Amino acid sequence: MWKQERVRQFFAEDELLIGQNYWNFVCDDPDGFRIVFEQYKQSAGYIKASLSRIKTMYFKGLEV
């Protein structure tokens, strides 16, 4: 739950979702957070490899 009053003054309580509550809402499933987190764990290696390739290509292009 958001604690910052500056943020809360502009939004209704049910519009401020973070963490597990956010992912359960987005997935429209009470296990949404678990589903997303499990999929992330399965895909983290692919994501890391892709980011490494992007970094290599980007920095290679910056060499003078």
N, C-alpha and C positions, 0 to 999 in steps of 0.2 A: 504494500500500500504506500502511496505517495505521502510523504510527511511535509514537504515544502508547501507552505501556505501560499506562496507566490504562484505556484503552479495550480494548486487546488482552487484558487479563486476563479479560474477560467473554465474549469471542467466539472462535470457532474461526477460523483463518486464512481459510477459504473463505467465511465469513460477512461479511467486511469488504471489500466491493467499493466502489470509488469511480471516478469518471470513466469512461473508455472501458470498463474491465472491467465496471462496473455496467451500462451500457447494453447491452453485448453480452449479458450474462446476462439482463437483463429482456426483451430482444427475442428471446432464444434464437437469436441469429444472430451470427456472427463480425464482421459489418458493422453491428451494431446502433447503435453510436455514430454512425457516418457517416450512417446512415438518419435517426436522430433529429435530428442536427445539420443535415442538408440540409433536412429538413421545417421545422425551426425557422427557418432562413434564409428559406424561402419564406413562412412565416406571420408573421414578425416585424412586418411592416407592419400587419397586421390586429390583432395583439396590442397594438401601440403605440397604434393608433387607438382601440381599445376601452378601454384604460386611460385615455386622454385624455378620452374621453366620461364614464367613471365619475368621474374626478377633477372634471370640470366639474359634473356633477350633484351630487356630494357637497359641494363647496365652495359651490355655489349655495345649497344647503339650509342652510348654516351662516351665511349672511349675516343680519345683524340690522338 
